[in-house]
Amino acid sequence: MVKERYFKSKEGKTIARVHCYVDTLRDASFLFEKKVEELSLLKRIGDIVGYIFDQEVFYRKFMDILLEETNAENCSFMLMDDDANGLVLKMARGRNDDGAFFEHPRDSGTVFSLGEGVAGLAALKRETILLNEVKRDKRFQVRETCVPIGSLLCVPLIFQEKLLGVINLSHTRPHAFSENDRRVMKLLCAFVGAIIGNAIAYIRVRDQEKFKAMCEGVRLAILLLDPETMKILDCNRYTEDSLGYSREELIGIEHIFAIIPQGDREKAPHLFTEIAKKGGTGFYELSFTKKDGSVIIGEISGAVISYQEKSLMQLMIKDITEKKGMEERLLQTKKLTSLGELAGGVAHDFNNMLATIIGRTQLLRKSIETPLGVAERSKSIRDLKKSLEIIEKAAFDGAETVRRIQEFSGRREDDRHFSSVNLKEVVEQALEFTRVRWKNEAELKGIPISIQKKISPVPPIAGNSTELREVLINLIINAIEAMPDGGSIKINNL
């Protein structure tokens, strides 16, 4: 009897032990299957790593894997935007009952602040949040999605303590996700966060190296600017040599306007706007203040480029200070040359005016010395009045010539000294100005010179009567000097 009980007792212990082993093996098998599933997921993620530099494709493939491997009906990906200090919807995907994937329309302008809604809360706390029944949870906000949601799983993407974004999985049915789903998603997102973070860091370094490779050998100062804040983000070595600032000093200043002289600061924003619009097709002049306080004149151009996933403005500055100085000196030389030519012309004009004044004065003196009868006296008075008028006009013309000399270094408006001019009167006045030459002096020398004029009436014109009269006087005097044996001077407007 005892022996039978012993065997029964021994048999019961053996059975209990077998059951214990079975349970342990079952648990181990379950864990093994889960680990295989996790490794399979990690492998699938690893298979799409090659797409990371085409991030749109990588994100899409990653989300499709999540939709295939989990109970989620919809998946969205939010990226952290440091400038907006919030989450921006990058992509949203779904899966139909037949297994086909589709992409949800998205509003790229929508920003979720950190702490706002479930996704914002997951980002702020940097922890995975699972809502089994969203309708009973105050943290859920309807604006987070355009599809009905019963349960929600939000997982932050973090790389080296930096928040990259949030992955959101949803299902129309409550309690669609388990604690194991939370654990697996946390594992996957840690892996993907490392992939994306490393890719961003690589792209940043690659772009910096590309920027240096393109710019370091160029003998132009090149600045990389944020078009919104106009803050300097980078520069090449030649910029340091040109402006005297180190790269760190330039990056540390508030904005580029700090190194632009006060006189050019008002036009600078307009120039930068033009550069952004024209995309490097225009050239502009802008001054810059060097570290030692001196100013250089720069010929600038540039364009808006994509750099580290942002739109930035490779402002190129060519120092043309020396060139502008040479141009200024050349301009001064040209002015001096022109001044010499003007002086010669002025002397010629003054000689003509003086000849008119002297000639008329001599005629007046003879008229006064000649005994006069009543008729002669009346004629003498008329001649005297006419000669005085000619002398007065000659004096006014001299004053006009002086005015032109004073205006030589400035720039006048084309019609500033224009007035209504009667051409016939100008011709008559020019003949009177030169009468001493073509009549009195010519007759004394025995040189016959006749004047033939046929001037039909013409409407008044806008012009400068003094300058027109000077031109005609010069033409008449040149004609007289060209006829040493006498001749005829014909003036007509036919």
Secondary structure by P-SEA (a helix, b strand, c coil): caaaaaaaaaaaaaaaaaaaaaaaaaaaaaaaaaaaaaaaaaaaaaaacccccaaaaaaaaaaaaaaaaccccbbbbbbbbcccccccccccccccccbbbbbccccccccccccccaaaaaaaacbbbbbcccccccccccccccccccbbbbbbbbccccccbbbbbbbcccccccaaaaaaaaaaaaaaaaaaaaaaaaaaaaaaaaaaaaccccccbbbbbcccccccccccaaaaaaccccaaaaaaccccccccccccccaaaaaaaaaaaacccbbbbbbbbccccbbbbbbccccccccccccccccccccaaaaaaaaaaaaaaaaaaaaaaaaaaaaaaaaaaaaaaaaaaaaaaaaaaccccaaaaaaaaaaaaaaaaaaaaaaaaaaaaaaaaaacccccccccccccccaaaaaaaaaaaacccccaaaaaacbbbbbbbbbcccccccccaaaaaaaaaaaaaaaaaacccbbbbbbbcc
